[in-house]
Amino acid sequence: MKKKTLLLCFIHGFKGDDNTFGRFPADLKKLVGHALPQLNIELVVYPRYETRGDLAVRVAEFRDWLRARVMGLEDAAGTQSPTTSPSVRTVFVTHSMGGIVAADTLLSILDDRNNPRNFMFPYIQGILSFDTPYLGLSPAMAAHGADTNLRTASTAISQVSTLTSGFFASRAATESSKALTQAPSEEGKGKEPEAPNFWSQWGRVVAYAGAASALAAGGAVAYFKRDELGQGWGWVSSHLEFVGVLLKKEELKERAERVSRIEGVGFANLYTALGDRGGDKGDRTFCILPQRGRGWFRCINTKAQDEVNAHVGMFHSDTNPRYYDMLDLAKELVGGWATNEWSSYPGPSSRGVGISVSGGTPGRADE
């Protein structure tokens, strides 16, 4: 009889790609395989996807892709009833906004009205997140001046958001019209009309001054670079729509609390922190932390100079001196979630896999 399969599914974050995780997937698969020899450990990296537009659309696309992937594994295993007795269970391993995608995917599966028996398919064994801002991005990043891109983007957006829509839009339209239609002077004959300057390119941004201001204040500009902002509001707005979830505090809190309390589904968020606990950087993090919350684990980076670099460099040993400690913790978490009745016996399980949401008291942060 074939072994059951634990699928490690990696999901990158905002503007990430297939290489976000570096060697981490292969390293984690090897360690989990040694810890759980009774299971077949598979890994898959969700191909680069558009981190823009409606988050719900991106979640639906990922869910369809995952379902097809798991069905392929179930067919290969000859599973007769993958919905009620799956031979494949999945652990999401995510970075940054990928954790939001994973959480919403899990909740969409549980809330599926076409599944009145409340069986999960695909069956999600756990969500192992890395620096996912479940409660938002730390505003302190801007105060500390973390990363050049963050500082320049914050400045650009803040400057734009101080202008009134009517004045700025009309001024930009006027300047653009003059530049393109005004007859050239004798001195300027033969020259191309001047292109609209930086501010006129941002003429439409001021209609969204409130959102831009919130974006800057909330630290979400850590995701943008100045040259990208210069592509215009159409580009920025589509990406802002995707990360706009980070500005909705109540929705963030509700999502995090619900996902962390689902019985039978593991949850952890390994978040970066600068320096040592007792050092002057020990409280600087990329994510807002919960006052209390089960499954949040501090991963200290003693090399990174700011929160953004700690965030993007956590999967590489040359930028994260404690990479192997983080890797070992990840292995322990996944191994703990998968050590249960389902994994103890080969072949189809003897009973269904209904899921419920618990209202248990959360533990402390760093638990």
SULDA-V711196 format. One record per residue. N is the residue number from 1. SS is DSSP state (@ for helix, = for strand, . for the rest). PHI is phi in radians with two decimals (none if undefined). Layout:
BEGIN
((N & SS & PHI) (N & SS & PHI))
END
This chain:
BEGIN
((1 & . & none) (2 & . & -1.23) (3 & . & -1.21) (4 & . & -1.29) (5 & = & -2.07) (6 & = & -1.83) (7 & = & -1.71) (8 & = & -1.63) (9 & = & -1.91) (10 & = & -1.66) (11 & = & -2.22) (12 & . & -1.34) (13 & . & -1.77) (14 & . & -1.03) (15 & . & 1.05) (16 & . & -1.46) (17 & . & -2.71) (18 & . & -1.10) (19 & . & -1.73) (20 & . & -0.93) (21 & . & -1.55) (22 & . & 0.99) (23 & . & -1.53) (24 & @ & -1.00) (25 & @ & -1.00) (26 & @ & -1.14) (27 & @ & -1.12) (28 & @ & -1.20) (29 & @ & -1.03) (30 & @ & -1.10) (31 & @ & -1.19) (32 & @ & -1.14) (33 & @ & -1.07) (34 & @ & -1.21) (35 & @ & -1.32) (36 & . & -2.22) (37 & . & -1.15) (38 & . & -1.35) (39 & . & -2.00) (40 & = & -1.57) (41 & = & -1.71) (42 & = & -2.05) (43 & = & -2.31) (44 & = & -2.57) (45 & = & -1.85) (46 & . & -1.05) (47 & . & -1.00) (48 & . & -0.90) (49 & . & -2.20) (50 & . & -1.33) (51 & . & -1.63) (52 & . & -2.68) (53 & . & 1.36) (54 & . & -1.22) (55 & @ & -1.02) (56 & @ & -1.08) (57 & @ & -1.17) (58 & @ & -1.11) (59 & @ & -1.13) (60 & @ & -1.11) (61 & @ & -1.11) (62 & @ & -1.14) (63 & @ & -1.07) (64 & @ & -1.10) (65 & @ & -1.11) (66 & @ & -1.12) (67 & @ & -1.02) (68 & @ & -1.13) (69 & @ & -1.14) (70 & @ & -1.19) (71 & @ & -1.06) (72 & @ & -1.08) (73 & @ & -1.20) (74 & @ & -1.17) (75 & @ & -1.09) (76 & @ & -1.12) (77 & @ & -1.46) (78 & . & 1.25) (79 & . & -1.21) (80 & . & -1.38) (81 & . & -2.38) (82 & . & -1.13) (83 & . & -1.31) (84 & . & -1.63) (85 & . & -2.40) (86 & . & -1.24) (87 & . & -1.72) (88 & = & -2.15) (89 & = & -2.20) (90 & = & -2.07) (91 & = & -1.98) (92 & = & -1.37) (93 & = & -2.05) (94 & = & -2.22) (95 & = & -2.16) (96 & . & 0.97) (97 & . & -1.10) (98 & @ & -1.05) (99 & @ & -1.19) (100 & @ & -1.18) (101 & @ & -1.05) (102 & @ & -1.12) (103 & @ & -1.09) (104 & @ & -1.20) (105 & @ & -1.13) (106 & @ & -1.04) (107 & @ & -1.15) (108 & @ & -1.17) (109 & @ & -1.17) (110 & @ & -1.20) (111 & . & -1.59) (112 & . & -1.08) (113 & . & -1.23) (114 & . & -1.43) (115 & . & -2.21) (116 & . & -1.08) (117 & . & -1.41) (118 & . & 1.07) (119 & = & -1.49) (120 & . & -1.53) (121 & . & -2.63) (122 & . & -1.10) (123 & . & -1.44) (124 & = & -1.74) (125 & = & -1.47) (126 & = & -3.10) (127 & = & -2.13) (128 & = & -1.86) (129 & = & -1.76) (130 & = & -2.20) (131 & . & 0.95) (132 & . & -1.46) (133 & . & -1.40) (134 & . & -1.04) (135 & . & -1.94) (136 & . & 1.92) (137 & = & -1.57) (138 & . & -1.16) (139 & . & -1.12) (140 & @ & -1.13) (141 & @ & -1.04) (142 & @ & -1.15) (143 & @ & -1.12) (144 & @ & -1.48) (145 & . & 1.20) (146 & . & -1.14) (147 & . & 1.22) (148 & @ & -1.06) (149 & @ & -1.05) (150 & @ & -1.12) (151 & @ & -1.14) (152 & @ & -1.20) (153 & @ & -1.18) (154 & @ & -1.06) (155 & @ & -1.08) (156 & @ & -1.06) (157 & @ & -1.20) (158 & @ & -1.11) (159 & @ & -1.09) (160 & @ & -1.12) (161 & @ & -1.24) (162 & . & -1.45) (163 & . & -1.60) (164 & . & -1.42) (165 & @ & -1.05) (166 & @ & -1.05) (167 & @ & -1.11) (168 & @ & -1.20) (169 & @ & -1.12) (170 & @ & -1.21) (171 & @ & -1.12) (172 & @ & -1.11) (173 & @ & -1.12) (174 & @ & -1.13) (175 & @ & -1.11) (176 & @ & -1.12) (177 & @ & -1.12) (178 & @ & -1.08) (179 & @ & -1.10) (180 & @ & -1.67) (181 & @ & -2.03) (182 & . & -1.13) (183 & . & -1.15) (184 & . & -1.24) (185 & . & -1.33) (186 & . & -0.99) (187 & . & -1.24) (188 & . & -1.71) (189 & . & -1.05) (190 & . & 1.55) (191 & . & -1.69) (192 & . & -1.23) (193 & . & -1.03) (194 & . & -1.16) (195 & . & -1.25) (196 & . & -0.97) (197 & . & -1.29) (198 & @ & -0.96) (199 & @ & -1.19) (200 & @ & -1.21) (201 & @ & -1.12) (202 & . & -1.74) (203 & . & -0.96) (204 & . & -1.43) (205 & @ & -1.10) (206 & @ & -1.14) (207 & @ & -1.14) (208 & @ & -2.07) (209 & @ & -1.02) (210 & @ & -1.08) (211 & @ & -1.16) (212 & @ & -1.11) (213 & @ & -1.12) (214 & @ & -1.14) (215 & @ & -1.06) (216 & @ & -1.18) (217 & @ & -1.18) (218 & . & -1.45) (219 & . & 1.43) (220 & @ & -1.18) (221 & @ & -1.17) (222 & @ & -1.05) (223 & @ & -1.46) (224 & . & -1.95) (225 & . & -2.04) (226 & @ & -1.06) (227 & @ & -1.16) (228 & @ & -1.29) (229 & @ & -1.05) (230 & . & -1.20) (231 & . & -1.29) (232 & . & 1.90) (233 & @ & -1.16) (234 & @ & -1.01) (235 & @ & -1.20) (236 & @ & -1.14) (237 & @ & -1.12) (238 & @ & -1.18) (239 & @ & -1.36) (240 & @ & -1.11) (241 & @ & -1.06) (242 & @ & -1.21) (243 & @ & -1.52) (244 & @ & -1.04) (245 & @ & -1.01) (246 & @ & -1.24) (247 & @ & -1.69) (248 & . & -1.78) (249 & @ & -1.07) (250 & @ & -1.17) (251 & @ & -1.14) (252 & @ & -1.05) (253 & @ & -1.08) (254 & @ & -1.11) (255 & @ & -1.08) (256 & @ & -1.08) (257 & @ & -1.16) (258 & @ & -1.18) (259 & @ & -1.13) (260 & @ & -1.28) (261 & . & -1.98) (262 & = & -1.38) (263 & . & -1.14) (264 & . & 1.47) (265 & . & -2.11) (266 & = & -1.24) (267 & = & -2.54) (268 & = & -2.70) (269 & = & -2.27) (270 & = & -1.61) (271 & = & -1.88) (272 & = & -1.44) (273 & = & -2.45) (274 & = & -1.42) (275 & . & 1.12) (276 & . & -1.72) (277 & . & -0.97) (278 & . & -1.58) (279 & . & -1.45) (280 & . & -1.33) (281 & . & -1.92) (282 & . & -1.03) (283 & . & -1.72) (284 & . & -1.59) (285 & = & -2.29) (286 & . & -1.34) (287 & = & -1.82) (288 & . & -1.22) (289 & . & -1.74) (290 & . & -1.33) (291 & . & -1.16) (292 & . & -2.51) (293 & . & 3.14) (294 & . & -1.23) (295 & . & 1.70) (296 & = & -1.73) (297 & = & -2.20) (298 & = & -1.39) (299 & = & -2.08) (300 & = & -1.38) (301 & = & -2.04) (302 & . & -1.54) (303 & . & -1.85) (304 & . & -1.11) (305 & . & -1.54) (306 & . & -2.64) (307 & @ & -1.15) (308 & @ & -1.16) (309 & @ & -1.19) (310 & @ & -1.13) (311 & @ & -1.15) (312 & @ & -1.40) (313 & . & -1.82) (314 & . & -1.26) (315 & . & -1.72) (316 & . & -2.27) (317 & . & -1.14) (318 & . & -1.35) (319 & . & -1.95) (320 & . & -2.29) (321 & . & -1.02) (322 & . & -1.88) (323 & @ & -0.94) (324 & @ & -1.25) (325 & @ & -1.14) (326 & @ & -1.09) (327 & @ & -1.10) (328 & @ & -1.14) (329 & @ & -1.10) (330 & @ & -1.06) (331 & @ & -1.09) (332 & @ & -1.11) (333 & @ & -1.14) (334 & @ & -1.09) (335 & @ & -1.07) (336 & @ & -1.18) (337 & @ & -1.17) (338 & @ & -1.60) (339 & . & -1.55) (340 & . & -2.71) (341 & @ & -1.05) (342 & @ & -1.03) (343 & @ & -1.46) (344 & @ & -1.39) (345 & . & -2.20) (346 & . & -1.23) (347 & . & 1.40) (348 & . & -1.05) (349 & . & -1.29) (350 & . & -1.53) (351 & . & -2.53) (352 & . & -1.23) (353 & . & -2.25) (354 & = & -1.10) (355 & . & -2.19) (356 & . & -2.28) (357 & = & -1.85) (358 & . & -1.64) (359 & . & -1.87) (360 & . & -1.11) (361 & . & -1.34) (362 & . & -1.21) (363 & . & -1.53) (364 & . & -1.48) (365 & . & -1.11) (366 & . & 1.30) (367 & . & -1.24))
END
